[in-house]
Each structure stands twice: as structure tokens, then as C-alpha cells.
Amino acid sequence: MGIFSGLEGLGIDLKEQDLFADKSKEPKISPEQQRLEEMKKKEEEEKDLLIRKSYVCPCCSKNFKSLTVKANKGRLLDQDIDLRPRYDEVDKTKYEVVMCPECGYAARVQIFNELSEKQAKLVREKISQSFKSKTEDPDIYTYDESIMRYQMALANAMVRGLKSSEKAFLCLKMAWVIRGKKEHENFPADSPEVKKTEEMEQELLKNALEGFAKARSSESFPMCGMDQYTVDYILAALFYENHDYNRCLHMISELLTSQMTNPRIKEKARNLKDLIASEKK
């Protein structure tokens, strides 16, 4: 008979417990387990912020559904230097590509239905023939899933012969998703995973810079729904992120001296100029 004998009637069974056990010696959750549990918790919470929207694929006429963020969710909190939006509940950028699970046609949601018959034929020939259809219906798009969808959108953009600005914009947004992945997964700063994601992000920012610079000299505005001054600011930010400070400062100077630049962009340009000055010190 133990000192806790009799509590069984109340549903309490402590007969095998050591009254003076040292709880400090019990195994603790590892940092890796804690990191994974935090990620899982965030992903569980994300499910309630999403809805499935119906689409008809303009390439193969397949009916399918794609996840999107509910209209009243994801309040904008801030922006990174290159205008990457930061939201309070969910990373909306993860959900900005729609992909047909049957034929592999993918594009930004804003231009998903803008597919000519000539482009559809090219997609069917160069993507759909080898595409392996996706049968799973996930509750959320993980960062890896989202990156894959951006890769498919970029592949489709190349096959369709879309403008440099569209391909550059996809590269920029994919870089934003990879940045979000690094923050979400919260690996130690010196881990191989962080180095890999930083290298991927930098490669995409380099391509975004090349694409927008080419578009700036050959396309008319608006570009991807953005006016000249927003694109010029993005170019300045991309020059900065690619460590070309002279060209960055040149773009900033043009933005600050133009009477047409809106106050919001001018303020961001001043902040970027101050950042460069601070780094040079």
C-alpha cells in the first residue's frame, strides 16, 4: 500500500511515482523538436485562414480548386526593402500562384486566365506532355510547395514567351517566398539550410534585377500592375541587394528629384539612401 493508495477511486493513479523524483533530470525537449513543433503549430493555425477557390484551366479545361487566403485575413504589417509584404497571420505571397494539377499550367493568379490558344498549345507540348499530375489536396501550401508552384509558373512563362517584366516579377516573388521559408523554419544562422536558402534567394534577386532592367528599357508601363516609379524603386532595391550601390544611388536620385514620384516611394527611397550611407560609415 502506498501513500497515494485509495485515490484510484477518483481516477488518480500515482502508485508508481517517486515522491522526491528530480524533475530537472527528466529529458527535455530538444531545440530541434521545439523548432518543429512551432512550425507545426503555425501551419495548423494557417488552415483556418484559407479557402478553396474554383478554377477552370484555360489550357486543358480541367475544373480544379486552389487555396487562397480569406479576404479578411492577413493584415499588412510592414515591407522589406524590396517591397516584400509582411503579414500578421499568413504569408499571402505563398498563395499567389495558381497551378492546374492536371496539365501543369501555372501562372500568377492575376494573369491565370490570360492564355492565348497559341500559348496553350506550347504549354501542352512542352510542359503538359511530361507533367505528372498532382492528386493530393493539401490543407495548406508549405513553403516548399509554394516554391515549386513559382518554379512551374516561371517555366510556363518561359514556354509562353512572356515579357521580361513578368519573369522578373516571378523571380522576385519567389525570392520573397524563400525568405519567408528561412524565417518560418528558423534554422540556426550557421546551418547549411540557411546558407542554401540564402544562395537561392540571391540567385533569384540577381535574375529579378536582370529582368526588370531589361524590361525598363524595352517595355511600356504599367508592368505587372506597377507604375514606373514603383518599378524604379524596386530596381534601386535590387541594385542594393546585389551590392551595386552606385547604380542604386543613381536610381534613388532620379526618384527623389522627380516631381512625379509619389510620397510613399520617395520616403522608401530616402530610407534606402540612409541605409547605404550608414553602411558606408
C-alpha positions as CSV (number, residue, x, y, z in Angstrom):
1,M,0.0,0.0,0.0
2,G,1.4,3.4,-1.0
3,I,0.8,6.9,0.3
4,F,-1.4,7.6,-2.7
5,S,-3.4,4.4,-2.2
6,G,-7.1,5.0,-2.4
7,L,-7.0,7.8,-5.0
8,E,-7.8,5.3,-7.7
9,G,-11.5,5.7,-6.9
10,L,-11.1,9.3,-8.0
11,G,-9.3,8.3,-11.2
12,I,-5.8,9.2,-9.9
13,D,-3.1,6.6,-10.1
14,L,0.2,7.7,-8.7
15,K,1.3,4.4,-7.1
16,E,4.4,4.1,-9.3
17,Q,5.5,7.7,-8.9
18,D,8.6,8.7,-6.9
19,L,7.6,11.5,-4.4
20,F,11.0,13.0,-4.5
21,A,12.0,12.5,-8.1
22,D,14.3,15.1,-9.5
23,K,12.2,16.7,-12.4
24,S,15.3,18.6,-13.6
25,K,16.8,15.3,-14.7
26,E,13.9,14.3,-16.9
27,P,14.6,14.5,-20.6
28,K,13.9,18.0,-22.0
29,I,12.6,18.8,-25.5
30,S,15.5,19.5,-27.9
31,P,15.8,22.8,-29.8
32,E,15.1,20.9,-33.0
33,Q,11.9,19.3,-31.6
34,Q,10.8,22.7,-30.3
35,R,11.5,24.3,-33.7
36,L,9.5,21.6,-35.5
37,E,6.6,21.9,-33.0
38,E,6.5,25.7,-33.5
39,M,6.4,25.2,-37.3
40,K,3.6,22.6,-37.0
41,K,1.6,24.9,-34.7
42,K,1.8,27.8,-37.2
43,E,0.8,25.5,-40.1
44,E,-2.2,24.2,-38.1
45,E,-3.3,27.8,-37.4
46,E,-2.9,28.7,-41.1
47,K,-5.6,26.2,-42.2
48,D,-8.4,28.4,-40.8
49,L,-7.2,31.4,-42.8
50,L,-7.7,29.7,-46.2
51,I,-10.5,28.8,-48.6
52,R,-10.6,26.7,-51.8
53,K,-11.4,28.7,-54.9
54,S,-12.7,27.0,-58.0
55,Y,-11.0,27.5,-61.4
56,V,-11.3,26.2,-64.9
57,C,-7.9,25.6,-66.5
58,P,-7.7,27.7,-69.8
59,C,-5.2,25.2,-71.1
60,C,-6.9,21.8,-70.6
61,S,-10.4,22.8,-69.4
62,K,-10.0,20.9,-66.1
63,N,-12.0,22.0,-63.1
64,F,-10.0,22.2,-60.0
65,K,-9.6,24.2,-56.8
66,S,-6.7,26.2,-55.5
67,L,-6.1,27.5,-52.0
68,T,-6.2,31.2,-51.3
69,V,-6.2,33.5,-48.3
70,K,-9.6,34.6,-47.0
71,A,-10.4,38.2,-47.9
72,N,-10.4,39.5,-44.3
73,K,-7.2,37.7,-43.2
74,G,-3.5,38.6,-43.4
75,R,-3.2,42.2,-42.3
76,L,-0.2,44.0,-43.8
77,L,2.3,44.9,-41.1
78,D,5.4,46.1,-42.9
79,Q,7.5,45.8,-46.1
80,D,11.1,44.7,-46.6
81,I,13.5,47.0,-48.6
82,D,12.4,45.4,-51.9
83,L,8.7,45.8,-51.1
84,R,8.2,42.2,-49.8
85,P,5.0,42.4,-47.7
86,R,4.9,41.1,-44.2
87,Y,1.5,40.0,-42.8
88,D,0.4,39.3,-39.3
89,E,-1.2,35.8,-39.7
90,V,-0.2,34.2,-43.0
91,D,2.3,34.8,-45.8
92,K,0.0,35.7,-48.6
93,T,2.8,35.5,-51.2
94,K,2.7,31.7,-50.9
95,Y,-0.8,31.6,-52.4
96,E,-0.3,33.9,-55.4
97,V,0.3,31.2,-58.0
98,V,-2.5,29.1,-59.4
99,M,-1.5,25.7,-60.9
100,C,-3.6,23.2,-62.7
101,P,-3.0,19.8,-61.1
102,E,-3.9,18.0,-64.3
103,C,-1.7,19.7,-67.0
104,G,0.8,21.7,-65.1
105,Y,-0.2,25.1,-66.4
106,A,0.6,27.7,-63.8
107,A,0.6,31.5,-63.5
108,R,0.2,34.3,-61.1
109,V,-3.5,34.5,-60.1
110,Q,-3.8,38.0,-61.7
111,I,-3.0,36.6,-65.2
112,F,-4.0,33.0,-64.9
113,N,-6.8,33.3,-67.5
114,E,-4.7,35.3,-69.9
115,L,-3.7,32.4,-72.1
116,S,-3.9,32.5,-75.9
117,E,-4.6,29.4,-77.9
118,K,-1.0,29.6,-79.3
119,Q,0.4,29.8,-75.8
120,A,-1.8,26.9,-74.6
121,K,-0.5,24.8,-77.5
122,L,3.1,25.5,-76.4
123,V,2.2,24.6,-72.8
124,R,0.6,21.4,-73.8
125,E,3.6,20.4,-75.9
126,K,6.5,21.5,-73.7
127,I,5.0,21.1,-70.2
128,S,1.8,19.0,-70.1
129,Q,3.2,16.0,-72.0
130,S,5.8,15.3,-69.3
131,F,4.0,16.7,-66.3
132,K,3.0,14.2,-63.6
133,S,-0.5,15.2,-62.4
134,K,-0.9,16.0,-58.7
135,T,-3.6,14.1,-56.9
136,E,-3.1,15.3,-53.3
137,D,-5.2,18.1,-51.9
138,P,-3.2,19.7,-49.1
139,D,-4.8,21.8,-46.3
140,I,-2.1,24.5,-46.7
141,Y,0.7,25.2,-49.1
142,T,4.0,24.7,-47.3
143,Y,6.9,26.9,-48.3
144,D,8.4,24.1,-50.4
145,E,5.1,23.5,-52.2
146,S,4.8,27.3,-52.9
147,I,8.4,27.4,-54.2
148,M,7.5,24.5,-56.6
149,R,4.4,26.4,-57.8
150,Y,6.5,29.5,-58.5
151,Q,9.0,27.3,-60.4
152,M,6.2,26.0,-62.5
153,A,4.8,29.5,-63.1
154,L,8.3,30.6,-64.2
155,A,8.7,27.6,-66.5
156,N,5.3,28.3,-68.0
157,A,6.3,32.0,-68.5
158,M,9.4,30.9,-70.4
159,V,7.4,28.5,-72.6
160,R,4.7,31.1,-73.3
161,G,7.3,33.7,-74.2
162,L,6.0,36.2,-71.6
163,K,7.6,39.6,-71.1
164,S,10.8,40.1,-69.2
165,S,8.9,42.0,-66.5
166,E,6.6,39.1,-65.8
167,K,9.5,36.7,-65.5
168,A,11.4,39.2,-63.3
169,F,8.4,39.6,-61.1
170,L,8.1,35.9,-60.6
171,C,11.7,35.7,-59.6
172,L,11.3,38.5,-57.1
173,K,8.2,36.9,-55.6
174,M,9.9,33.5,-55.4
175,A,12.8,35.1,-53.6
176,W,10.2,36.6,-51.1
177,V,8.8,33.1,-50.5
178,I,12.3,31.6,-50.0
179,R,13.0,34.5,-47.5
180,G,9.7,33.5,-45.7
181,K,10.8,29.9,-45.7
182,K,14.1,30.8,-43.9
183,E,12.2,32.8,-41.3
184,H,9.5,30.2,-40.8
185,E,11.8,27.2,-40.4
186,N,14.0,29.2,-38.0
187,F,17.2,27.2,-38.5
188,P,20.4,28.3,-36.7
189,A,22.1,31.1,-38.5
190,D,25.2,29.0,-39.3
191,S,23.3,25.9,-40.6
192,P,23.7,24.5,-44.1
193,E,19.9,25.0,-44.6
194,V,20.2,28.8,-44.1
195,K,23.2,29.0,-46.5
196,K,21.3,27.1,-49.1
197,T,18.2,29.3,-48.9
198,E,20.3,32.5,-48.9
199,E,22.1,31.3,-52.1
200,M,18.7,30.5,-53.8
201,E,17.3,33.9,-52.8
202,Q,20.4,35.7,-54.0
203,E,20.2,33.9,-57.4
204,L,16.6,34.9,-57.8
205,L,17.2,38.5,-56.8
206,K,20.0,38.6,-59.4
207,N,17.6,37.3,-62.1
208,A,14.9,39.7,-61.0
209,L,17.4,42.6,-61.4
210,E,18.4,41.5,-64.9
211,G,14.8,41.0,-66.0
212,F,13.5,44.4,-64.6
213,A,16.5,46.2,-66.1
214,K,15.8,44.7,-69.5
215,A,12.1,45.4,-69.2
216,R,12.8,49.0,-68.1
217,S,14.4,49.7,-71.5
218,S,12.1,47.8,-73.7
219,E,8.5,47.7,-72.2
220,S,5.9,50.2,-71.5
221,F,4.1,50.9,-68.2
222,P,2.4,49.6,-66.2
223,M,4.5,46.5,-65.6
224,C,2.8,43.7,-63.7
225,G,0.3,46.3,-62.4
226,M,3.1,48.7,-61.2
227,D,3.8,52.2,-62.4
228,Q,7.2,53.5,-63.5
229,Y,8.2,54.8,-60.1
230,T,7.4,51.6,-58.2
231,V,9.4,49.6,-60.7
232,D,12.3,52.1,-60.5
233,Y,12.3,51.8,-56.7
234,I,12.3,48.0,-57.0
235,L,15.3,48.3,-59.3
236,A,17.1,50.5,-56.8
237,A,16.4,48.0,-54.0
238,L,17.6,45.1,-56.2
239,F,20.8,47.0,-57.0
240,Y,21.3,47.4,-53.3
241,E,20.6,43.7,-52.6
242,N,23.1,42.8,-55.4
243,H,25.7,45.1,-53.8
244,D,25.7,47.6,-56.7
245,Y,25.5,50.7,-54.6
246,N,26.4,53.2,-57.3
247,R,23.6,52.3,-59.5
248,C,21.3,52.1,-56.5
249,L,22.1,55.6,-55.6
250,H,21.6,56.8,-59.2
251,M,18.1,55.3,-59.2
252,I,17.4,56.8,-55.8
253,S,18.5,60.3,-57.1
254,E,16.1,60.1,-60.1
255,L,13.2,59.1,-57.8
256,L,13.9,61.9,-55.3
257,T,14.3,64.6,-57.9
258,S,11.2,63.6,-60.0
259,Q,8.0,65.6,-59.2
260,M,6.0,62.6,-60.4
261,T,7.3,60.1,-57.7
262,N,4.6,59.6,-55.1
263,P,5.4,60.4,-51.5
264,R,5.4,56.8,-50.3
265,I,8.0,55.8,-52.8
266,K,10.1,58.9,-52.1
267,E,10.1,58.0,-48.4
268,K,11.3,54.5,-49.1
269,A,14.0,55.8,-51.4
270,R,15.2,58.2,-48.7
271,N,15.3,55.3,-46.2
272,L,17.3,53.2,-48.6
273,K,19.7,56.1,-49.2
274,D,20.2,56.5,-45.5
275,L,20.8,52.8,-45.1
276,I,23.6,52.9,-47.7
277,A,25.1,56.0,-46.0
278,S,25.1,54.1,-42.7
279,E,26.7,51.0,-44.1
280,K,29.5,53.1,-45.8
281,K,30.3,54.6,-42.4
